[in-house]
Amino acid sequence: MIALIIGISSQDGIYLSRYLRDLGYVVYGTTRQPLTSTDQKHSPHINVCTLDPQNTDDVNHLIRTVKPD
């Protein structure tokens, strides 16, 4: 199972990503700004990419690439 979370660096996104990961999901998430090394340490096993959610071409490309359930 694959999950895609837009805005994974928010408080809700962090909790949701951990919850889904614990359920066995492969988790992909997006942030507007690249994560710092500290953020990356708190998000192991989560695939994070930078994305502007207003750029519909990039959003569509990400959905086609990740193919979330």
LUMLUM-972008 format. One record per residue: residue in three letters; x, y, z of N, C-alpha, C in turn; residue number from 0. Coordinates in pm, 1 decimal. Example, Ala and Ser with C-alpha at 12.3 -4.5 7.8 and 13.67 -1.06 7.14 Angstrom:
BEGIN
<rec><type>Ala</type><n_c1>1319.0</n_c1><n_c2>-569.0</n_c2><n_c3>780.0</n_c3><ca_c1>1230.0</ca_c1><ca_c2>-450.0</ca_c2><ca_c3>780.0</ca_c3><c_c1>1320.0</c_c1><c_c2>-330.0</c_c2><c_c3>780.0</c_c3><seq>0</seq></rec>
<rec><type>Ser</type><n_c1>1285.0</n_c1><n_c2>-225.0</n_c2><n_c3>708.0</n_c3><ca_c1>1367.0</ca_c1><ca_c2>-106.0</ca_c2><ca_c3>714.0</ca_c3><c_c1>1290.0</c_c1><c_c2>3.0</c_c2><c_c3>787.0</c_c3><seq>1</seq></rec>
***
This chain:
BEGIN
<rec><type>Met</type><n_c1>82.8</n_c1><n_c2>-117.1</n_c2><n_c3>0.0</n_c3><ca_c1>0.0</ca_c1><ca_c2>0.0</ca_c2><ca_c3>0.0</ca_c3><c_c1>88.1</c_c1><c_c2>124.7</c_c2><c_c3>0.0</c_c3><seq>0</seq></rec>
<rec><type>Ile</type><n_c1>45.1</n_c1><n_c2>223.4</n_c2><n_c3>-74.1</n_c3><ca_c1>122.7</ca_c1><ca_c2>345.5</ca_c2><ca_c3>-90.0</ca_c3><c_c1>35.0</c_c1><c_c2>465.7</c_c2><c_c3>-53.9</c_c3><seq>1</seq></rec>
<rec><type>Ala</type><n_c1>90.0</n_c1><n_c2>555.7</n_c2><n_c3>28.3</n_c3><ca_c1>19.5</ca_c1><ca_c2>678.0</ca_c2><ca_c3>66.3</ca_c3><c_c1>99.5</c_c1><c_c2>798.2</c_c2><c_c3>20.8</c_c3><seq>2</seq></rec>
<rec><type>Leu</type><n_c1>28.3</n_c1><n_c2>902.2</n_c2><n_c3>-19.3</n_c3><ca_c1>89.8</ca_c1><ca_c2>1029.0</ca_c2><ca_c3>-57.6</ca_c3><c_c1>28.5</c_c1><c_c2>1137.6</c_c2><c_c3>28.7</c_c3><seq>3</seq></rec>
<rec><type>Ile</type><n_c1>112.0</n_c1><n_c2>1208.0</n_c2><n_c3>105.8</n_c3><ca_c1>65.1</ca_c1><ca_c2>1314.3</ca_c2><ca_c3>193.7</ca_c3><c_c1>120.3</c_c1><c_c2>1447.2</c_c2><c_c3>143.1</c_c3><seq>4</seq></rec>
<rec><type>Ile</type><n_c1>29.7</n_c1><n_c2>1535.0</n_c2><n_c3>104.8</n_c3><ca_c1>69.7</ca_c1><ca_c2>1668.6</ca_c2><ca_c3>63.3</ca_c3><c_c1>79.6</c_c1><c_c2>1753.0</c_c2><c_c3>190.3</c_c3><seq>5</seq></rec>
<rec><type>Gly</type><n_c1>196.8</n_c1><n_c2>1804.8</n_c2><n_c3>219.5</n_c3><ca_c1>216.6</ca_c1><ca_c2>1881.9</ca_c2><ca_c3>342.0</ca_c3><c_c1>259.6</c_c1><c_c2>1794.9</c_c2><c_c3>458.6</c_c3><seq>6</seq></rec>
<rec><type>Ile</type><n_c1>356.2</n_c1><n_c2>1709.9</n_c2><n_c3>434.3</n_c3><ca_c1>397.8</ca_c1><ca_c2>1612.7</ca_c2><ca_c3>535.1</ca_c3><c_c1>474.3</c_c1><c_c2>1674.6</c_c2><c_c3>651.6</c_c3><seq>7</seq></rec>
<rec><type>Ser</type><n_c1>523.9</n_c1><n_c2>1796.0</n_c2><n_c3>636.9</n_c3><ca_c1>602.5</ca_c1><ca_c2>1855.0</ca_c2><ca_c3>744.7</ca_c3><c_c1>516.4</c_c1><c_c2>1926.3</c_c2><c_c3>849.5</c_c3><seq>8</seq></rec>
<rec><type>Ser</type><n_c1>385.6</n_c1><n_c2>1932.4</n_c2><n_c3>827.6</n_c3><ca_c1>296.8</ca_c1><ca_c2>1991.2</ca_c2><ca_c3>928.1</ca_c3><c_c1>279.3</c_c1><c_c2>1891.7</c_c2><c_c3>1042.9</c_c3><seq>9</seq></rec>
<rec><type>Gln</type><n_c1>226.7</n_c1><n_c2>1937.8</n_c2><n_c3>1152.9</n_c3><ca_c1>206.4</ca_c1><ca_c2>1849.4</ca_c2><ca_c3>1267.7</ca_c3><c_c1>116.7</c_c1><c_c2>1731.6</c_c2><c_c3>1230.2</c_c3><seq>10</seq></rec>
<rec><type>Asp</type><n_c1>6.2</n_c1><n_c2>1759.3</n_c2><n_c3>1163.1</n_c3><ca_c1>-84.6</ca_c1><ca_c2>1651.8</ca_c2><ca_c3>1123.3</ca_c3><c_c1>-17.7</c_c1><c_c2>1557.7</c_c2><c_c3>1023.5</c_c3><seq>11</seq></rec>
<rec><type>Gly</type><n_c1>58.8</n_c1><n_c2>1614.5</n_c2><n_c3>930.9</n_c3><ca_c1>127.8</ca_c1><ca_c2>1532.0</ca_c2><ca_c3>832.0</ca_c3><c_c1>228.6</c_c1><c_c2>1438.1</c_c2><c_c3>894.7</c_c3><seq>12</seq></rec>
<rec><type>Ile</type><n_c1>298.7</n_c1><n_c2>1486.3</n_c2><n_c3>996.1</n_c3><ca_c1>398.0</ca_c1><ca_c2>1402.6</ca_c2><ca_c3>1065.2</ca_c3><c_c1>329.7</c_c1><c_c2>1287.0</c_c2><c_c3>1135.5</c_c3><seq>13</seq></rec>
<rec><type>Tyr</type><n_c1>223.3</n_c1><n_c2>1316.3</n_c2><n_c3>1210.5</n_c3><ca_c1>152.0</ca_c1><ca_c2>1209.5</ca_c2><ca_c3>1281.0</ca_c3><c_c1>88.6</c_c1><c_c2>1110.6</c_c2><c_c3>1185.0</c_c3><seq>14</seq></rec>
<rec><type>Leu</type><n_c1>28.5</n_c1><n_c2>1161.2</n_c2><n_c3>1077.7</n_c3><ca_c1>-33.3</ca_c1><ca_c2>1073.0</ca_c2><ca_c3>979.6</ca_c3><c_c1>70.2</c_c1><c_c2>984.1</c_c2><c_c3>912.0</c_c3><seq>15</seq></rec>
<rec><type>Ser</type><n_c1>184.8</n_c1><n_c2>1039.9</n_c2><n_c3>878.9</n_c3><ca_c1>288.1</ca_c1><ca_c2>959.9</ca_c2><ca_c3>812.1</ca_c3><c_c1>338.1</c_c1><c_c2>848.4</c_c2><c_c3>902.9</c_c3><seq>16</seq></rec>
<rec><type>Arg</type><n_c1>356.8</n_c1><n_c2>878.0</n_c2><n_c3>1030.0</n_c3><ca_c1>401.5</ca_c1><ca_c2>773.9</ca_c2><ca_c3>1123.9</ca_c3><c_c1>295.5</c_c1><c_c2>666.2</c_c2><c_c3>1140.9</c_c3><seq>17</seq></rec>
<rec><type>Tyr</type><n_c1>170.4</n_c1><n_c2>707.3</n_c2><n_c3>1151.0</n_c3><ca_c1>60.3</ca_c1><ca_c2>613.0</ca_c2><ca_c3>1167.3</ca_c3><c_c1>51.0</c_c1><c_c2>519.4</c_c2><c_c3>1046.1</c_c3><seq>18</seq></rec>
<rec><type>Leu</type><n_c1>53.8</n_c1><n_c2>577.0</n_c2><n_c3>926.8</n_c3><ca_c1>44.4</ca_c1><ca_c2>495.9</ca_c2><ca_c3>806.0</ca_c3><c_c1>165.1</c_c1><c_c2>404.5</c_c2><c_c3>790.2</c_c3><seq>19</seq></rec>
<rec><type>Arg</type><n_c1>283.0</n_c1><n_c2>455.8</n_c2><n_c3>822.5</n_c3><ca_c1>403.6</ca_c1><ca_c2>372.5</ca_c2><ca_c3>815.9</ca_c3><c_c1>390.9</c_c1><c_c2>252.8</c_c2><c_c3>910.0</c_c3><seq>20</seq></rec>
<rec><type>Asp</type><n_c1>338.7</n_c1><n_c2>276.1</n_c2><n_c3>1030.1</n_c3><ca_c1>320.3</ca_c1><ca_c2>168.0</ca_c2><ca_c3>1126.4</ca_c3><c_c1>218.0</c_c1><c_c2>65.2</c_c2><c_c3>1078.7</c_c3><seq>21</seq></rec>
<rec><type>Leu</type><n_c1>125.4</n_c1><n_c2>107.9</n_c2><n_c3>993.4</n_c3><ca_c1>27.8</ca_c1><ca_c2>15.2</ca_c2><ca_c3>936.1</ca_c3><c_c1>82.8</c_c1><c_c2>-60.8</c_c2><c_c3>816.3</c_c3><seq>22</seq></rec>
<rec><type>Gly</type><n_c1>205.6</n_c1><n_c2>-28.3</n_c2><n_c3>776.5</n_c3><ca_c1>268.5</ca_c1><ca_c2>-99.7</ca_c2><ca_c3>666.3</ca_c3><c_c1>267.4</c_c1><c_c2>-27.1</c_c2><c_c3>533.4</c_c3><seq>23</seq></rec>
<rec><type>Tyr</type><n_c1>224.2</n_c1><n_c2>96.7</n_c2><n_c3>531.5</n_c3><ca_c1>223.3</ca_c1><ca_c2>174.5</ca_c2><ca_c3>408.3</ca_c3><c_c1>364.1</c_c1><c_c2>219.9</c_c2><c_c3>372.6</c_c3><seq>24</seq></rec>
<rec><type>Val</type><n_c1>389.3</n_c1><n_c2>233.2</n_c2><n_c3>244.1</n_c3><ca_c1>505.0</ca_c1><ca_c2>306.3</ca_c2><ca_c3>195.0</ca_c3><c_c1>455.9</c_c1><c_c2>449.9</c_c2><c_c3>184.8</c_c3><seq>25</seq></rec>
<rec><type>Val</type><n_c1>522.9</n_c1><n_c2>540.4</n_c2><n_c3>254.5</n_c3><ca_c1>473.7</ca_c1><ca_c2>677.7</ca_c2><ca_c3>264.7</ca_c3><c_c1>560.2</c_c1><c_c2>772.5</c_c2><c_c3>182.5</c_c3><seq>26</seq></rec>
<rec><type>Tyr</type><n_c1>493.1</n_c1><n_c2>850.4</n_c2><n_c3>99.0</n_c3><ca_c1>555.2</ca_c1><ca_c2>959.2</ca_c2><ca_c3>25.0</ca_c3><c_c1>491.5</c_c1><c_c2>1087.8</c_c2><c_c3>75.1</c_c3><seq>27</seq></rec>
<rec><type>Gly</type><n_c1>572.0</n_c1><n_c2>1191.9</n_c2><n_c3>87.4</n_c3><ca_c1>518.3</ca_c1><ca_c2>1318.2</ca_c2><ca_c3>133.3</ca_c3><c_c1>584.6</c_c1><c_c2>1434.5</c_c2><c_c3>64.0</c_c3><seq>28</seq></rec>
<rec><type>Thr</type><n_c1>516.5</n_c1><n_c2>1547.3</n_c2><n_c3>67.5</n_c3><ca_c1>570.1</ca_c1><ca_c2>1667.1</ca_c2><ca_c3>4.3</ca_c3><c_c1>583.8</c_c1><c_c2>1780.2</c_c2><c_c3>105.1</c_c3><seq>29</seq></rec>
<rec><type>Thr</type><n_c1>679.6</n_c1><n_c2>1866.8</n_c2><n_c3>77.8</n_c3><ca_c1>698.4</ca_c1><ca_c2>1990.1</ca_c2><ca_c3>153.4</ca_c3><c_c1>721.6</c_c1><c_c2>2102.2</c_c2><c_c3>53.3</c_c3><seq>30</seq></rec>
<rec><type>Arg</type><n_c1>695.8</n_c1><n_c2>2223.4</n_c2><n_c3>96.2</n_c3><ca_c1>724.3</ca_c1><ca_c2>2337.3</ca_c2><ca_c3>8.5</ca_c3><c_c1>872.8</c_c1><c_c2>2370.4</c_c2><c_c3>9.2</c_c3><seq>31</seq></rec>
<rec><type>Gln</type><n_c1>936.7</n_c1><n_c2>2350.0</n_c2><n_c3>122.6</n_c3><ca_c1>1079.6</ca_c1><ca_c2>2377.4</ca_c2><ca_c3>138.2</ca_c3><c_c1>1152.2</c_c1><c_c2>2245.3</c_c2><c_c3>164.7</c_c3><seq>32</seq></rec>
<rec><type>Pro</type><n_c1>1275.0</n_c1><n_c2>2230.1</n_c2><n_c3>118.5</n_c3><ca_c1>1350.8</ca_c1><ca_c2>2108.4</ca_c2><ca_c3>148.2</ca_c3><c_c1>1364.0</c_c1><c_c2>2088.6</c_c2><c_c3>299.8</c_c3><seq>33</seq></rec>
<rec><type>Leu</type><n_c1>1359.3</n_c1><n_c2>1963.6</n_c2><n_c3>341.9</n_c3><ca_c1>1373.9</ca_c1><ca_c2>1932.8</ca_c2><ca_c3>484.1</ca_c3><c_c1>1516.6</c_c1><c_c2>1956.5</c_c2><c_c3>529.7</c_c3><seq>34</seq></rec>
<rec><type>Thr</type><n_c1>1531.3</n_c1><n_c2>1997.7</n_c2><n_c3>654.1</n_c3><ca_c1>1663.6</ca_c1><ca_c2>2010.6</ca_c2><ca_c3>713.6</ca_c3><c_c1>1712.1</c_c1><c_c2>1871.2</c_c2><c_c3>753.7</c_c3><seq>35</seq></rec>
<rec><type>Ser</type><n_c1>1838.3</n_c1><n_c2>1859.3</n_c2><n_c3>786.8</n_c3><ca_c1>1890.8</ca_c1><ca_c2>1729.4</ca_c2><ca_c3>828.7</ca_c3><c_c1>1822.6</c_c1><c_c2>1682.6</c_c2><c_c3>957.3</c_c3><seq>36</seq></rec>
<rec><type>Thr</type><n_c1>1784.1</n_c1><n_c2>1775.5</n_c2><n_c3>1044.5</n_c3><ca_c1>1713.1</ca_c1><ca_c2>1738.9</ca_c2><ca_c3>1166.9</ca_c3><c_c1>1576.2</c_c1><c_c2>1681.3</c_c2><c_c3>1133.7</c_c3><seq>37</seq></rec>
<rec><type>Asp</type><n_c1>1504.6</n_c1><n_c2>1744.1</n_c2><n_c3>1040.0</n_c3><ca_c1>1373.8</ca_c1><ca_c2>1693.7</ca_c2><ca_c3>998.6</ca_c3><c_c1>1386.5</c_c1><c_c2>1553.8</c_c2><c_c3>939.4</c_c3><seq>38</seq></rec>
<rec><type>Gln</type><n_c1>1489.9</n_c1><n_c2>1531.6</n_c2><n_c3>861.3</n_c3><ca_c1>1508.5</ca_c1><ca_c2>1402.2</ca_c2><ca_c3>797.1</ca_c3><c_c1>1535.2</c_c1><c_c2>1292.7</c_c2><c_c3>899.4</c_c3><seq>39</seq></rec>
<rec><type>Lys</type><n_c1>1602.9</n_c1><n_c2>1326.4</n_c2><n_c3>1008.1</n_c3><ca_c1>1629.0</ca_c1><ca_c2>1227.2</ca_c2><ca_c3>1112.8</ca_c3><c_c1>1500.1</c_c1><c_c2>1183.7</c_c2><c_c3>1180.4</c_c3><seq>40</seq></rec>
<rec><type>His</type><n_c1>1402.3</n_c1><n_c2>1274.0</n_c2><n_c3>1187.7</n_c3><ca_c1>1274.7</ca_c1><ca_c2>1242.4</ca_c2><ca_c3>1251.5</ca_c3><c_c1>1176.8</c_c1><c_c2>1175.3</c_c2><c_c3>1155.1</c_c3><seq>41</seq></rec>
<rec><type>Ser</type><n_c1>1215.0</n_c1><n_c2>1162.5</n_c2><n_c3>1031.1</n_c3><ca_c1>1126.3</ca_c1><ca_c2>1104.8</ca_c2><ca_c3>930.1</ca_c3><c_c1>1193.0</c_c1><c_c2>990.1</c_c2><c_c3>855.2</c_c3><seq>42</seq></rec>
<rec><type>Pro</type><n_c1>1248.0</n_c1><n_c2>892.3</n_c2><n_c3>928.3</n_c3><ca_c1>1311.6</ca_c1><ca_c2>781.7</ca_c2><ca_c3>856.5</ca_c3><c_c1>1206.5</c_c1><c_c2>696.8</c_c2><c_c3>783.5</c_c3><seq>43</seq></rec>
<rec><type>His</type><n_c1>1246.6</n_c1><n_c2>638.3</n_c2><n_c3>675.8</n_c3><ca_c1>1161.0</ca_c1><ca_c2>548.8</ca_c2><ca_c3>598.5</ca_c3><c_c1>1043.1</c_c1><c_c2>621.0</c_c2><c_c3>533.7</c_c3><seq>44</seq></rec>
<rec><type>Ile</type><n_c1>1054.3</n_c1><n_c2>751.2</n_c2><n_c3>516.8</n_c3><ca_c1>951.3</ca_c1><ca_c2>828.2</ca_c2><ca_c3>448.3</ca_c3><c_c1>1017.6</c_c1><c_c2>899.2</c_c2><c_c3>330.6</c_c3><seq>45</seq></rec>
<rec><type>Asn</type><n_c1>958.7</n_c1><n_c2>884.9</n_c2><n_c3>214.7</n_c3><ca_c1>1012.3</ca_c1><ca_c2>945.2</ca_c2><ca_c3>93.4</ca_c3><c_c1>956.5</c_c1><c_c2>1086.1</c_c2><c_c3>81.3</c_c3><seq>46</seq></rec>
<rec><type>Val</type><n_c1>1042.8</n_c1><n_c2>1186.8</n_c2><n_c3>92.4</n_c3><ca_c1>998.4</ca_c1><ca_c2>1325.9</ca_c2><ca_c3>93.0</ca_c3><c_c1>1052.9</c_c1><c_c2>1397.9</c_c2><c_c3>-30.1</c_c3><seq>47</seq></rec>
<rec><type>Cys</type><n_c1>966.7</n_c1><n_c2>1477.4</n_c2><n_c3>-93.5</n_c3><ca_c1>1010.3</ca_c1><ca_c2>1559.8</ca_c2><ca_c3>-206.0</ca_c3><c_c1>952.4</c_c1><c_c2>1700.6</c_c2><c_c3>-189.9</c_c3><seq>48</seq></rec>
<rec><type>Thr</type><n_c1>1015.7</n_c1><n_c2>1795.6</n_c2><n_c3>-253.9</n_c3><ca_c1>971.3</ca_c1><ca_c2>1933.9</ca_c2><ca_c3>-251.7</ca_c3><c_c1>868.5</c_c1><c_c2>1953.3</c_c2><c_c3>-363.1</c_c3><seq>49</seq></rec>
<rec><type>Leu</type><n_c1>757.9</n_c1><n_c2>2019.7</n_c2><n_c3>-329.3</n_c3><ca_c1>651.3</ca_c1><ca_c2>2038.9</ca_c2><ca_c3>-427.2</ca_c3><c_c1>575.5</c_c1><c_c2>2166.8</c_c2><c_c3>-395.8</c_c3><seq>50</seq></rec>
<rec><type>Asp</type><n_c1>545.8</n_c1><n_c2>2244.3</n_c2><n_c3>-499.3</n_c3><ca_c1>455.9</ca_c1><ca_c2>2358.4</ca_c2><ca_c3>-486.0</ca_c3><c_c1>316.3</c_c1><c_c2>2306.5</c_c2><c_c3>-519.8</c_c3><seq>51</seq></rec>
<rec><type>Pro</type><n_c1>225.8</n_c1><n_c2>2296.1</n_c2><n_c3>-422.0</n_c3><ca_c1>94.2</ca_c1><ca_c2>2237.9</ca_c2><ca_c3>-449.2</ca_c3><c_c1>8.9</c_c1><c_c2>2319.2</c_c2><c_c3>-547.3</c_c3><seq>52</seq></rec>
<rec><type>Gln</type><n_c1>48.8</n_c1><n_c2>2441.4</n_c2><n_c3>-577.2</n_c3><ca_c1>-24.3</ca_c1><ca_c2>2520.9</ca_c2><ca_c3>-675.1</ca_c3><c_c1>18.4</c_c1><c_c2>2490.4</c_c2><c_c3>-818.5</c_c3><seq>53</seq></rec>
<rec><type>Asn</type><n_c1>126.4</n_c1><n_c2>2415.7</n_c2><n_c3>-834.8</n_c3><ca_c1>174.1</ca_c1><ca_c2>2377.7</ca_c2><ca_c3>-967.7</ca_c3><c_c1>106.6</c_c1><c_c2>2245.7</c_c2><c_c3>-1005.9</c_c3><seq>54</seq></rec>
<rec><type>Thr</type><n_c1>-3.8</n_c1><n_c2>2255.3</n_c2><n_c3>-1076.7</n_c3><ca_c1>-83.4</ca_c1><ca_c2>2135.6</ca_c2><ca_c3>-1106.4</ca_c3><c_c1>-8.8</c_c1><c_c2>2034.2</c_c2><c_c3>-1193.5</c_c3><seq>55</seq></rec>
<rec><type>Asp</type><n_c1>78.2</n_c1><n_c2>2081.2</n_c2><n_c3>-1280.5</n_c3><ca_c1>154.9</ca_c1><ca_c2>1986.6</ca_c2><ca_c3>-1363.1</ca_c3><c_c1>243.7</c_c1><c_c2>1899.4</c_c2><c_c3>-1275.7</c_c3><seq>56</seq></rec>
<rec><type>Asp</type><n_c1>311.7</n_c1><n_c2>1961.1</n_c2><n_c3>-1179.0</n_c3><ca_c1>399.2</ca_c1><ca_c2>1884.5</ca_c2><ca_c3>-1089.5</ca_c3><c_c1>318.6</c_c1><c_c2>1791.8</c_c2><c_c3>-998.8</c_c3><seq>57</seq></rec>
<rec><type>Val</type><n_c1>203.5</n_c1><n_c2>1838.3</n_c2><n_c3>-952.1</n_c3><ca_c1>117.9</ca_c1><ca_c2>1754.2</ca_c2><ca_c3>-867.4</ca_c3><c_c1>71.1</c_c1><c_c2>1632.0</c_c2><c_c3>-946.4</c_c3><seq>58</seq></rec>
<rec><type>Asn</type><n_c1>23.4</n_c1><n_c2>1653.7</n_c2><n_c3>-1067.3</n_c3><ca_c1>-21.8</ca_c1><ca_c2>1541.6</ca_c2><ca_c3>-1150.7</ca_c3><c_c1>91.2</c_c1><c_c2>1445.1</c_c2><c_c3>-1181.2</c_c3><seq>59</seq></rec>
<rec><type>His</type><n_c1>209.8</n_c1><n_c2>1497.3</n_c2><n_c3>-1209.5</n_c3><ca_c1>325.4</ca_c1><ca_c2>1412.0</ca_c2><ca_c3>-1236.9</ca_c3><c_c1>359.8</c_c1><c_c2>1326.5</c_c2><c_c3>-1114.1</c_c3><seq>60</seq></rec>
<rec><type>Leu</type><n_c1>356.5</n_c1><n_c2>1387.5</n_c2><n_c3>-996.5</n_c3><ca_c1>387.5</ca_c1><ca_c2>1314.6</ca_c2><ca_c3>-874.5</ca_c3><c_c1>285.8</c_c1><c_c2>1203.0</c_c2><c_c3>-850.2</c_c3><seq>61</seq></rec>
<rec><type>Ile</type><n_c1>159.1</n_c1><n_c2>1231.9</n_c2><n_c3>-871.1</n_c3><ca_c1>54.7</ca_c1><ca_c2>1129.7</ca_c2><ca_c3>-851.7</ca_c3><c_c1>73.4</c_c1><c_c2>1014.7</c_c2><c_c3>-950.7</c_c3><seq>62</seq></rec>
<rec><type>Arg</type><n_c1>104.5</n_c1><n_c2>1046.6</n_c2><n_c3>-1074.2</n_c3><ca_c1>127.6</ca_c1><ca_c2>941.9</ca_c2><ca_c3>-1174.7</ca_c3><c_c1>251.1</c_c1><c_c2>859.2</c_c2><c_c3>-1142.3</c_c3><seq>63</seq></rec>
<rec><type>Thr</type><n_c1>352.4</n_c1><n_c2>923.7</n_c2><n_c3>-1084.4</n_c3><ca_c1>476.9</ca_c1><ca_c2>854.2</ca_c2><ca_c3>-1051.9</ca_c3><c_c1>462.9</c_c1><c_c2>766.7</c_c2><c_c3>-927.8</c_c3><seq>64</seq></rec>
<rec><type>Val</type><n_c1>403.9</n_c1><n_c2>821.9</n_c2><n_c3>-822.2</n_c3><ca_c1>391.8</ca_c1><ca_c2>750.6</ca_c2><ca_c3>-694.0</ca_c3><c_c1>282.5</c_c1><c_c2>644.9</c_c2><c_c3>-699.5</c_c3><seq>65</seq></rec>
<rec><type>Lys</type><n_c1>172.3</n_c1><n_c2>673.6</n_c2><n_c3>-767.4</n_c3><ca_c1>56.7</ca_c1><ca_c2>584.5</ca_c2><ca_c3>-779.3</ca_c3><c_c1>4.2</c_c1><c_c2>542.6</c_c2><c_c3>-640.7</c_c3><seq>66</seq></rec>
<rec><type>Pro</type><n_c1>-40.3</n_c1><n_c2>642.1</n_c2><n_c3>-560.3</n_c3><ca_c1>-91.9</ca_c1><ca_c2>607.4</ca_c2><ca_c3>-427.6</ca_c3><c_c1>-221.1</c_c1><c_c2>528.2</c_c2><c_c3>-436.2</c_c3><seq>67</seq></rec>
<rec><type>Asp</type><n_c1>-246.2</n_c1><n_c2>450.1</n_c2><n_c3>-330.8</n_c3><ca_c1>-370.2</ca_c1><ca_c2>371.5</ca_c2><ca_c3>-323.9</ca_c3><c_c1>-489.3</c_c1><c_c2>458.1</c_c2><c_c3>-291.5</c_c3><seq>68</seq></rec>
***
